[in-house]
Amino acid sequence: MTQIKAILKDNTIISKEVACDCNLKRAHDLHPELPLKFGCRRGDCGVCAIRVVEGMENLTRRTKQEEIFMAKKKLPAEYRLACQCSLNGGGGITIGPKPS
């Protein structure tokens, strides 16, 4: 098991334990209080974009669709599409609020 931590805009921290190879959609299904949103679930809409502030190395590699979307929208390297990634068994992640 590993942790997904979320830092909210008011600096409240939510921490939930999930399986080491859990995809982020499943993590949200198990723990709906995690601040994850999902739209198309194909990597097309960007509703699920998250800012990873710690543990990027603990996520699976970007999919081709995610690479295309990130380049098109010019999102910074610390962003991932939650619908396109899973924990890779290496440890947890911390997601932070998006800048206003």
OpenMM code with the backbone's topology and positions (N, CA, C; nanometers):
from openmm import Vec3, app, unit

residues = "MET THR GLN ILE LYS ALA ILE LEU LYS ASP ASN THR ILE ILE SER LYS GLU VAL ALA CYS ASP CYS ASN LEU LYS ARG ALA HIS ASP LEU HIS PRO GLU LEU PRO LEU LYS PHE GLY CYS ARG ARG GLY ASP CYS GLY VAL CYS ALA ILE ARG VAL VAL GLU GLY MET GLU ASN LEU THR ARG ARG THR LYS GLN GLU GLU ILE PHE MET ALA LYS LYS LYS LEU PRO ALA GLU TYR ARG LEU ALA CYS GLN CYS SER LEU ASN GLY GLY GLY GLY ILE THR ILE GLY PRO LYS PRO SER".split()
positions = [
    Vec3(0.0844, -0.1179, 0.0000),
    Vec3(0.0000, 0.0000, 0.0000),
    Vec3(0.0891, 0.1245, 0.0000),
    Vec3(0.0347, 0.2329, -0.0530),
    Vec3(0.1062, 0.3597, -0.0577),
    Vec3(0.0060, 0.4733, -0.0383),
    Vec3(0.0556, 0.5956, -0.0377),
    Vec3(-0.0280, 0.7115, -0.0076),
    Vec3(-0.0459, 0.8032, -0.1278),
    Vec3(-0.1678, 0.8547, -0.1399),
    Vec3(-0.1933, 0.9695, -0.2264),
    Vec3(-0.2285, 1.0826, -0.1319),
    Vec3(-0.1492, 1.1888, -0.1384),
    Vec3(-0.1751, 1.3067, -0.0563),
    Vec3(-0.2207, 1.4194, -0.1481),
    Vec3(-0.3132, 1.4981, -0.0985),
    Vec3(-0.3612, 1.6136, -0.1737),
    Vec3(-0.3556, 1.7356, -0.0838),
    Vec3(-0.2891, 1.8395, -0.1318),
    Vec3(-0.2848, 1.9674, -0.0604),
    Vec3(-0.3925, 2.0551, -0.1236),
    Vec3(-0.4904, 2.0945, -0.0429),
    Vec3(-0.6006, 2.1761, -0.0930),
    Vec3(-0.5622, 2.3233, -0.0912),
    Vec3(-0.6432, 2.4075, -0.1538),
    Vec3(-0.6131, 2.5514, -0.1617),
    Vec3(-0.6008, 2.6169, -0.0253),
    Vec3(-0.6724, 2.5648, 0.0747),
    Vec3(-0.6636, 2.6215, 0.2102),
    Vec3(-0.5521, 2.5559, 0.2928),
    Vec3(-0.4632, 2.4798, 0.2263),
    Vec3(-0.3499, 2.4085, 0.2861),
    Vec3(-0.3897, 2.2891, 0.3718),
    Vec3(-0.5172, 2.2511, 0.3701),
    Vec3(-0.5596, 2.1264, 0.4321),
    Vec3(-0.4975, 2.0119, 0.3528),
    Vec3(-0.4562, 1.9064, 0.4215),
    Vec3(-0.3978, 1.7904, 0.3545),
    Vec3(-0.4896, 1.6701, 0.3737),
    Vec3(-0.5220, 1.6052, 0.2626),
    Vec3(-0.5965, 1.4795, 0.2641),
    Vec3(-0.4970, 1.3715, 0.2256),
    Vec3(-0.4931, 1.2634, 0.3010),
    Vec3(-0.4018, 1.1533, 0.2715),
    Vec3(-0.4800, 1.0225, 0.2737),
    Vec3(-0.4705, 0.9458, 0.1660),
    Vec3(-0.5437, 0.8201, 0.1549),
    Vec3(-0.4498, 0.7088, 0.1116),
    Vec3(-0.4693, 0.5924, 0.1701),
    Vec3(-0.3891, 0.4758, 0.1370),
    Vec3(-0.4556, 0.4006, 0.0220),
    Vec3(-0.3736, 0.3649, -0.0769),
    Vec3(-0.4226, 0.2917, -0.1941),
    Vec3(-0.3221, 0.1824, -0.2299),
    Vec3(-0.3640, 0.0902, -0.3148),
    Vec3(-0.2733, -0.0143, -0.3629),
    Vec3(-0.1592, 0.0491, -0.4415),
    Vec3(-0.0433, -0.0131, -0.4364),
    Vec3(0.0773, 0.0419, -0.5006),
    Vec3(0.0653, 0.0563, -0.6511),
    Vec3(-0.0233, -0.0198, -0.7146),
    Vec3(-0.0375, -0.0124, -0.8607),
    Vec3(-0.1729, 0.0442, -0.9017),
    Vec3(-0.2340, 0.1184, -0.8132),
    Vec3(-0.3692, 0.1723, -0.8340),
    Vec3(-0.3703, 0.2820, -0.9410),
    Vec3(-0.4711, 0.2791, -1.0315),
    Vec3(-0.4852, 0.3925, -1.1217),
    Vec3(-0.5627, 0.5017, -1.0478),
    Vec3(-0.5464, 0.6250, -1.0911),
    Vec3(-0.6020, 0.7366, -1.0154),
    Vec3(-0.7540, 0.7426, -1.0221),
    Vec3(-0.8144, 0.6898, -1.1261),
    Vec3(-0.9607, 0.6822, -1.1325),
    Vec3(-1.0105, 0.5881, -1.0231),
    Vec3(-0.9467, 0.4747, -1.0094),
    Vec3(-0.9849, 0.3780, -0.9051),
    Vec3(-0.9632, 0.4388, -0.7667),
    Vec3(-0.8539, 0.5108, -0.7479),
    Vec3(-0.8276, 0.5769, -0.6194),
    Vec3(-0.9411, 0.6727, -0.5855),
    Vec3(-0.9885, 0.7475, -0.6850),
    Vec3(-1.0993, 0.8405, -0.6631),
    Vec3(-1.2292, 0.7661, -0.6341),
    Vec3(-1.2513, 0.6533, -0.7016),
    Vec3(-1.3710, 0.5731, -0.6756),
    Vec3(-1.3713, 0.5236, -0.5304),
    Vec3(-1.2548, 0.4845, -0.4808),
    Vec3(-1.2424, 0.4353, -0.3431),
    Vec3(-1.2478, 0.5480, -0.2410),
    Vec3(-1.1954, 0.6640, -0.2792),
    Vec3(-1.1837, 0.7788, -0.1876),
    Vec3(-1.2332, 0.9048, -0.2585),
    Vec3(-1.3651, 0.9226, -0.2706),
    Vec3(-1.4181, 1.0373, -0.3460),
    Vec3(-1.3812, 1.1734, -0.2876),
    Vec3(-1.3304, 1.1761, -0.1660),
    Vec3(-1.2877, 1.3035, -0.1077),
    Vec3(-1.1560, 1.3532, -0.1674),
    Vec3(-1.0841, 1.2672, -0.2398),
    Vec3(-0.9637, 1.3134, -0.3110),
    Vec3(-1.0078, 1.4124, -0.4190),
    Vec3(-0.9379, 1.5240, -0.4327),
    Vec3(-0.9804, 1.6284, -0.5278),
    Vec3(-0.9427, 1.5958, -0.6722),
    Vec3(-0.9988, 1.4876, -0.7223),
    Vec3(-0.9762, 1.4459, -0.8603),
    Vec3(-1.1084, 1.4564, -0.9347),
    Vec3(-1.1026, 1.5095, -1.0563),
    Vec3(-1.2213, 1.5202, -1.1413),
    Vec3(-1.1929, 1.4447, -1.2699),
    Vec3(-1.2967, 1.3883, -1.3265),
    Vec3(-1.2801, 1.3157, -1.4513),
    Vec3(-1.3883, 1.3560, -1.5493),
    Vec3(-1.3498, 1.3647, -1.6760),
    Vec3(-1.4437, 1.3971, -1.7830),
    Vec3(-1.4490, 1.2818, -1.8809),
    Vec3(-1.3794, 1.2962, -1.9928),
    Vec3(-1.3866, 1.1992, -2.1022),
    Vec3(-1.3177, 1.0665, -2.0702),
    Vec3(-1.2188, 1.0669, -1.9835),
    Vec3(-1.1386, 0.9491, -1.9454),
    Vec3(-1.0547, 0.8936, -2.0610),
    Vec3(-1.0338, 0.9750, -2.1648),
    Vec3(-0.9543, 0.9340, -2.2810),
    Vec3(-0.8310, 1.0212, -2.3019),
    Vec3(-0.8165, 1.1251, -2.2209),
    Vec3(-0.7039, 1.2154, -2.2400),
    Vec3(-0.7297, 1.3253, -2.3401),
    Vec3(-0.8565, 1.3530, -2.3680),
    Vec3(-0.8910, 1.4541, -2.4668),
    Vec3(-0.9344, 1.5877, -2.4064),
    Vec3(-0.9990, 1.5855, -2.2893),
    Vec3(-1.0642, 1.7076, -2.2400),
    Vec3(-0.9812, 1.7863, -2.1379),
    Vec3(-0.8960, 1.7210, -2.0612),
    Vec3(-0.8126, 1.7898, -1.9629),
    Vec3(-0.8790, 1.8183, -1.8299),
    Vec3(-1.0034, 1.7760, -1.8114),
    Vec3(-1.0720, 1.7984, -1.6836),
    Vec3(-0.9927, 1.7383, -1.5682),
    Vec3(-0.9255, 1.6283, -1.5927),
    Vec3(-0.8546, 1.5556, -1.4874),
    Vec3(-0.7099, 1.6012, -1.4661),
    Vec3(-0.6682, 1.7108, -1.5258),
    Vec3(-0.5298, 1.7573, -1.5094),
    Vec3(-0.4999, 1.7840, -1.3615),
    Vec3(-0.3908, 1.7276, -1.3137),
    Vec3(-0.3471, 1.7468, -1.1751),
    Vec3(-0.2041, 1.7986, -1.1743),
    Vec3(-0.1684, 1.8687, -1.0671),
    Vec3(-0.0311, 1.9161, -1.0499),
    Vec3(0.0354, 1.8274, -0.9461),
    Vec3(0.1370, 1.7538, -0.9882),
    Vec3(0.2080, 1.6615, -0.8999),
    Vec3(0.3254, 1.7373, -0.8386),
    Vec3(0.3218, 1.7569, -0.7063),
    Vec3(0.4284, 1.8329, -0.6403),
    Vec3(0.5344, 1.7423, -0.5793),
    Vec3(0.5034, 1.6144, -0.5679),
    Vec3(0.6011, 1.5183, -0.5162),
    Vec3(0.5642, 1.3792, -0.5652),
    Vec3(0.6652, 1.3033, -0.6070),
    Vec3(0.6434, 1.1644, -0.6449),
    Vec3(0.6135, 1.1390, -0.7913),
    Vec3(0.6454, 1.2328, -0.8794),
    Vec3(0.6202, 1.2125, -1.0227),
    Vec3(0.6817, 1.0805, -1.0702),
    Vec3(0.7947, 1.0440, -1.0141),
    Vec3(0.8624, 0.9198, -1.0533),
    Vec3(0.7827, 0.7956, -1.0132),
    Vec3(0.6815, 0.8127, -0.9286),
    Vec3(0.5998, 0.7007, -0.8830),
    Vec3(0.4736, 0.6810, -0.9664),
    Vec3(0.4664, 0.7515, -1.0789),
    Vec3(0.3558, 0.7359, -1.1730),
    Vec3(0.4050, 0.6690, -1.3001),
    Vec3(0.3152, 0.6009, -1.3675),
    Vec3(0.3504, 0.5393, -1.4948),
    Vec3(0.3910, 0.6468, -1.5959),
    Vec3(0.4580, 0.6040, -1.7014),
    Vec3(0.5003, 0.6970, -1.8067),
    Vec3(0.3794, 0.7569, -1.8758),
    Vec3(0.3984, 0.8736, -1.9332),
    Vec3(0.2898, 0.9387, -2.0068),
    Vec3(0.2495, 0.8532, -2.1266),
    Vec3(0.1205, 0.8485, -2.1515),
    Vec3(0.0717, 0.7809, -2.2714),
    Vec3(0.0912, 0.8735, -2.3913),
    Vec3(0.0824, 0.8175, -2.5097),
    Vec3(0.0943, 0.8994, -2.6314),
    Vec3(-0.0141, 1.0072, -2.6319),
    Vec3(-0.1370, 0.9701, -2.5956),
    Vec3(-0.2467, 1.0664, -2.5931),
    Vec3(-0.2184, 1.1784, -2.4937),
    Vec3(-0.1612, 1.1436, -2.3793),
    Vec3(-0.1285, 1.2456, -2.2792),
    Vec3(-0.0203, 1.3398, -2.3310),
    Vec3(0.0803, 1.2862, -2.3960),
    Vec3(0.1868, 1.3689, -2.4546),
    Vec3(0.1288, 1.4692, -2.5546),
    Vec3(0.0376, 1.4211, -2.6391),
    Vec3(-0.0249, 1.5079, -2.7392),
    Vec3(-0.1028, 1.6193, -2.6705),
    Vec3(-0.1834, 1.5836, -2.5707),
    Vec3(-0.2644, 1.6823, -2.5003),
    Vec3(-0.1775, 1.7849, -2.4289),
    Vec3(-0.0741, 1.7381, -2.3595),
    Vec3(0.0133, 1.8280, -2.2829),
    Vec3(0.0834, 1.9274, -2.3757),
    Vec3(0.1290, 1.8803, -2.4912),
    Vec3(0.1958, 1.9682, -2.5869),
    Vec3(0.0972, 2.0702, -2.6448),
    Vec3(-0.0214, 2.0232, -2.6775),
    Vec3(-0.1241, 2.1105, -2.7357),
    Vec3(-0.1637, 2.2220, -2.6390),
    Vec3(-0.1795, 2.1885, -2.5119),
    Vec3(-0.2233, 2.2862, -2.4111),
    Vec3(-0.1071, 2.3573, -2.3424),
    Vec3(0.0167, 2.3162, -2.3743),
    Vec3(0.1374, 2.3770, -2.3173),
    Vec3(0.1356, 2.3757, -2.1636),
    Vec3(0.0959, 2.2614, -2.1091),
    Vec3(0.0944, 2.2474, -1.9632),
    Vec3(0.2358, 2.2211, -1.9122),
    Vec3(0.2700, 2.2747, -1.7949),
    Vec3(0.4028, 2.2528, -1.7377),
    Vec3(0.4293, 2.1046, -1.7086),
    Vec3(0.5549, 2.0697, -1.6968),
    Vec3(0.5969, 1.9310, -1.6775),
    Vec3(0.5409, 1.8672, -1.5509),
    Vec3(0.5052, 1.9475, -1.4499),
    Vec3(0.4546, 1.8890, -1.3254),
    Vec3(0.3066, 1.8493, -1.3333),
    Vec3(0.2459, 1.8688, -1.4485),
    Vec3(0.1058, 1.8300, -1.4654),
    Vec3(0.0952, 1.6921, -1.5290),
    Vec3(-0.0082, 1.6195, -1.4884),
    Vec3(-0.0427, 1.4901, -1.5480),
    Vec3(-0.1928, 1.4846, -1.5669),
    Vec3(-0.2371, 1.3997, -1.6561),
    Vec3(-0.3796, 1.3717, -1.6718),
    Vec3(-0.4102, 1.2495, -1.5860),
    Vec3(-0.4932, 1.2679, -1.4838),
    Vec3(-0.5212, 1.1594, -1.3894),
    Vec3(-0.5831, 1.0374, -1.4580),
    Vec3(-0.6563, 1.0592, -1.5663),
    Vec3(-0.7182, 0.9460, -1.6365),
    Vec3(-0.6166, 0.8618, -1.7122),
    Vec3(-0.4964, 0.9119, -1.7289),
    Vec3(-0.3957, 0.8438, -1.8094),
    Vec3(-0.2830, 0.7821, -1.7274),
    Vec3(-0.2887, 0.7922, -1.5945),
    Vec3(-0.1755, 0.7397, -1.5176),
    Vec3(-0.2191, 0.6579, -1.3969),
    Vec3(-0.1252, 0.5751, -1.3541),
    Vec3(-0.1416, 0.4895, -1.2373),
    Vec3(-0.0170, 0.5016, -1.1523),
    Vec3(-0.0284, 0.4631, -1.0273),
    Vec3(0.0913, 0.4499, -0.9446),
    Vec3(0.1691, 0.3308, -0.9981),
    Vec3(0.3014, 0.3409, -0.9970),
    Vec3(0.3825, 0.2349, -1.0568),
    Vec3(0.4445, 0.1409, -0.9548),
    Vec3(0.4034, 0.1500, -0.8303),
    Vec3(0.4544, 0.0603, -0.7277),
    Vec3(0.5752, 0.1135, -0.6538),
    Vec3(0.6269, 0.2298, -0.6949),
    Vec3(0.7473, 0.2834, -0.6341),
    Vec3(0.7251, 0.3662, -0.5094),
    Vec3(0.6042, 0.4101, -0.4852),
    Vec3(0.5765, 0.4958, -0.3700),
    Vec3(0.4575, 0.5841, -0.3984),
    Vec3(0.4346, 0.6802, -0.3122),
    Vec3(0.3175, 0.7649, -0.3225),
    Vec3(0.3409, 0.8923, -0.4010),
    Vec3(0.2347, 0.9714, -0.4090),
    Vec3(0.2398, 1.1008, -0.4753),
    Vec3(0.1711, 1.2052, -0.3881),
    Vec3(0.2076, 1.3283, -0.4125),
    Vec3(0.1386, 1.4424, -0.3518),
    Vec3(0.0941, 1.5329, -0.4645),
    Vec3(-0.0342, 1.5651, -0.4640),
    Vec3(-0.0855, 1.6589, -0.5636),
    Vec3(-0.1193, 1.7890, -0.4942),
    Vec3(-0.0923, 1.8978, -0.5638),
    Vec3(-0.1141, 2.0297, -0.5053),
    Vec3(-0.2189, 2.1070, -0.5808),
    Vec3(-0.2634, 2.2168, -0.5218),
    Vec3(-0.3636, 2.2982, -0.5917),
    Vec3(-0.3028, 2.3622, -0.7160),
    Vec3(-0.3872, 2.3835, -0.8142),
    Vec3(-0.3430, 2.4529, -0.9350),
    Vec3(-0.3338, 2.6009, -0.9049),
    Vec3(-0.2319, 2.6682, -0.9571),
    Vec3(-0.2234, 2.8127, -0.9350),
    Vec3(-0.3477, 2.8836, -0.9882),
    Vec3(-0.3892, 2.9883, -0.9203),
    Vec3(-0.5100, 3.0611, -0.9622),
    Vec3(-0.4876, 3.1397, -1.0887),
] * unit.nanometer
topology = app.Topology()
chain = topology.addChain("A")
for resn in residues:
    res = topology.addResidue(resn, chain)
    for name in ("N", "CA", "C"):
        topology.addAtom(name, app.Element.getBySymbol(name[0]), res)
